[in-house]
Amino acid sequence: MYEHFFQCPYCWEEISMLLDTSIPVQTYVEDCEVCCNPIEITPTFEKNVLMAFEANGLEQ
């Protein structure tokens, strides 16, 4: 597991999420721990190293 810090695309607060390094490319939705809005998370790992990270708000 890898803890990654980033800004919420809704409230701009810094939050952290634990990312699973065993799956090279993944996309899933988690709620912001501050404002509770859904964020689409897309981390990409190569040999357990975070190569890319996107956190996008979902259209509501």
mmCIF file of the C-alpha atoms, coordinates in Angstrom:
data_MODEL
# 
_entry.id   MODEL 
# 
loop_
_atom_site.group_PDB 
_atom_site.id 
_atom_site.type_symbol 
_atom_site.label_atom_id 
_atom_site.label_alt_id 
_atom_site.label_comp_id 
_atom_site.label_asym_id 
_atom_site.label_entity_id 
_atom_site.label_seq_id 
_atom_site.pdbx_PDB_ins_code 
_atom_site.Cartn_x 
_atom_site.Cartn_y 
_atom_site.Cartn_z 
_atom_site.occupancy 
_atom_site.B_iso_or_equiv 
_atom_site.pdbx_formal_charge 
_atom_site.auth_seq_id 
_atom_site.auth_comp_id 
_atom_site.auth_asym_id 
_atom_site.auth_atom_id 
_atom_site.pdbx_PDB_model_num 
ATOM 1  C CA . MET A 1 1  ? 0.000   0.000  0.000   1.00 0.00 ? 1  MET A CA 1 
ATOM 2  C CA . TYR A 1 2  ? 1.090   3.541  -0.723  1.00 0.00 ? 2  TYR A CA 1 
ATOM 3  C CA . GLU A 1 3  ? -0.260  6.712  0.919   1.00 0.00 ? 3  GLU A CA 1 
ATOM 4  C CA . HIS A 1 4  ? -0.708  9.561  -1.559  1.00 0.00 ? 4  HIS A CA 1 
ATOM 5  C CA . PHE A 1 5  ? -1.615  13.166 -0.707  1.00 0.00 ? 5  PHE A CA 1 
ATOM 6  C CA . PHE A 1 6  ? -3.504  15.374 -3.187  1.00 0.00 ? 6  PHE A CA 1 
ATOM 7  C CA . GLN A 1 7  ? -6.054  18.191 -3.409  1.00 0.00 ? 7  GLN A CA 1 
ATOM 8  C CA . CYS A 1 8  ? -9.757  17.448 -3.685  1.00 0.00 ? 8  CYS A CA 1 
ATOM 9  C CA . PRO A 1 9  ? -11.085 18.765 -7.033  1.00 0.00 ? 9  PRO A CA 1 
ATOM 10 C CA . TYR A 1 10 ? -14.183 20.134 -5.226  1.00 0.00 ? 10 TYR A CA 1 
ATOM 11 C CA . CYS A 1 11 ? -13.102 21.725 -1.936  1.00 0.00 ? 11 CYS A CA 1 
ATOM 12 C CA . TRP A 1 12 ? -9.338  22.004 -2.640  1.00 0.00 ? 12 TRP A CA 1 
ATOM 13 C CA . GLU A 1 13 ? -8.468  20.563 0.772   1.00 0.00 ? 13 GLU A CA 1 
ATOM 14 C CA . GLU A 1 14 ? -5.439  18.283 0.943   1.00 0.00 ? 14 GLU A CA 1 
ATOM 15 C CA . ILE A 1 15 ? -6.511  14.695 1.551   1.00 0.00 ? 15 ILE A CA 1 
ATOM 16 C CA . SER A 1 16 ? -4.744  11.350 1.470   1.00 0.00 ? 16 SER A CA 1 
ATOM 17 C CA . MET A 1 17 ? -5.692  7.928  0.189   1.00 0.00 ? 17 MET A CA 1 
ATOM 18 C CA . LEU A 1 18 ? -4.081  4.524  0.473   1.00 0.00 ? 18 LEU A CA 1 
ATOM 19 C CA . LEU A 1 19 ? -3.380  3.151  -2.998  1.00 0.00 ? 19 LEU A CA 1 
ATOM 20 C CA . ASP A 1 20 ? -2.864  -0.526 -3.849  1.00 0.00 ? 20 ASP A CA 1 
ATOM 21 C CA . THR A 1 21 ? 0.504   -0.817 -5.617  1.00 0.00 ? 21 THR A CA 1 
ATOM 22 C CA . SER A 1 22 ? -0.139  -4.416 -6.715  1.00 0.00 ? 22 SER A CA 1 
ATOM 23 C CA . ILE A 1 23 ? -2.538  -3.324 -9.510  1.00 0.00 ? 23 ILE A CA 1 
ATOM 24 C CA . PRO A 1 24 ? -0.595  -1.431 -12.228 1.00 0.00 ? 24 PRO A CA 1 
ATOM 25 C CA . VAL A 1 25 ? -3.523  0.587  -13.657 1.00 0.00 ? 25 VAL A CA 1 
ATOM 26 C CA . GLN A 1 26 ? -6.790  1.125  -11.833 1.00 0.00 ? 26 GLN A CA 1 
ATOM 27 C CA . THR A 1 27 ? -9.770  3.486  -11.792 1.00 0.00 ? 27 THR A CA 1 
ATOM 28 C CA . TYR A 1 28 ? -12.281 3.748  -8.980  1.00 0.00 ? 28 TYR A CA 1 
ATOM 29 C CA . VAL A 1 29 ? -14.440 6.285  -7.138  1.00 0.00 ? 29 VAL A CA 1 
ATOM 30 C CA . GLU A 1 30 ? -13.980 7.359  -3.518  1.00 0.00 ? 30 GLU A CA 1 
ATOM 31 C CA . ASP A 1 31 ? -15.626 10.173 -1.592  1.00 0.00 ? 31 ASP A CA 1 
ATOM 32 C CA . CYS A 1 32 ? -13.576 13.103 -0.319  1.00 0.00 ? 32 CYS A CA 1 
ATOM 33 C CA . GLU A 1 33 ? -13.062 12.749 3.428   1.00 0.00 ? 33 GLU A CA 1 
ATOM 34 C CA . VAL A 1 34 ? -13.714 16.494 3.890   1.00 0.00 ? 34 VAL A CA 1 
ATOM 35 C CA . CYS A 1 35 ? -16.617 17.441 1.584   1.00 0.00 ? 35 CYS A CA 1 
ATOM 36 C CA . CYS A 1 36 ? -17.946 13.919 0.755   1.00 0.00 ? 36 CYS A CA 1 
ATOM 37 C CA . ASN A 1 37 ? -18.110 14.528 -3.027  1.00 0.00 ? 37 ASN A CA 1 
ATOM 38 C CA . PRO A 1 38 ? -17.194 11.598 -5.310  1.00 0.00 ? 38 PRO A CA 1 
ATOM 39 C CA . ILE A 1 39 ? -13.698 11.643 -6.840  1.00 0.00 ? 39 ILE A CA 1 
ATOM 40 C CA . GLU A 1 40 ? -12.605 9.403  -9.706  1.00 0.00 ? 40 GLU A CA 1 
ATOM 41 C CA . ILE A 1 41 ? -9.135  8.144  -8.777  1.00 0.00 ? 41 ILE A CA 1 
ATOM 42 C CA . THR A 1 42 ? -6.754  6.804  -11.462 1.00 0.00 ? 42 THR A CA 1 
ATOM 43 C CA . PRO A 1 43 ? -3.304  5.788  -10.221 1.00 0.00 ? 43 PRO A CA 1 
ATOM 44 C CA . THR A 1 44 ? -0.738  4.080  -12.452 1.00 0.00 ? 44 THR A CA 1 
ATOM 45 C CA . PHE A 1 45 ? 2.121   2.063  -10.973 1.00 0.00 ? 45 PHE A CA 1 
ATOM 46 C CA . GLU A 1 46 ? 5.215   0.554  -12.515 1.00 0.00 ? 46 GLU A CA 1 
ATOM 47 C CA . LYS A 1 47 ? 7.189   -1.885 -10.337 1.00 0.00 ? 47 LYS A CA 1 
ATOM 48 C CA . ASN A 1 48 ? 5.336   -0.544 -7.267  1.00 0.00 ? 48 ASN A CA 1 
ATOM 49 C CA . VAL A 1 49 ? 6.339   3.063  -8.052  1.00 0.00 ? 49 VAL A CA 1 
ATOM 50 C CA . LEU A 1 50 ? 3.595   5.647  -8.652  1.00 0.00 ? 50 LEU A CA 1 
ATOM 51 C CA . MET A 1 51 ? 4.095   6.884  -12.222 1.00 0.00 ? 51 MET A CA 1 
ATOM 52 C CA . ALA A 1 52 ? 0.866   8.886  -12.715 1.00 0.00 ? 52 ALA A CA 1 
ATOM 53 C CA . PHE A 1 53 ? -2.091  9.995  -10.602 1.00 0.00 ? 53 PHE A CA 1 
ATOM 54 C CA . GLU A 1 54 ? -5.363  11.676 -11.554 1.00 0.00 ? 54 GLU A CA 1 
ATOM 55 C CA . ALA A 1 55 ? -8.155  12.800 -9.239  1.00 0.00 ? 55 ALA A CA 1 
ATOM 56 C CA . ASN A 1 56 ? -11.171 14.153 -11.107 1.00 0.00 ? 56 ASN A CA 1 
ATOM 57 C CA . GLY A 1 57 ? -14.577 15.307 -9.958  1.00 0.00 ? 57 GLY A CA 1 
ATOM 58 C CA . LEU A 1 58 ? -17.598 13.526 -11.408 1.00 0.00 ? 58 LEU A CA 1 
ATOM 59 C CA . GLU A 1 59 ? -20.290 15.431 -13.242 1.00 0.00 ? 59 GLU A CA 1 
ATOM 60 C CA . GLN A 1 60 ? -23.450 15.487 -11.163 1.00 0.00 ? 60 GLN A CA 1 
# 
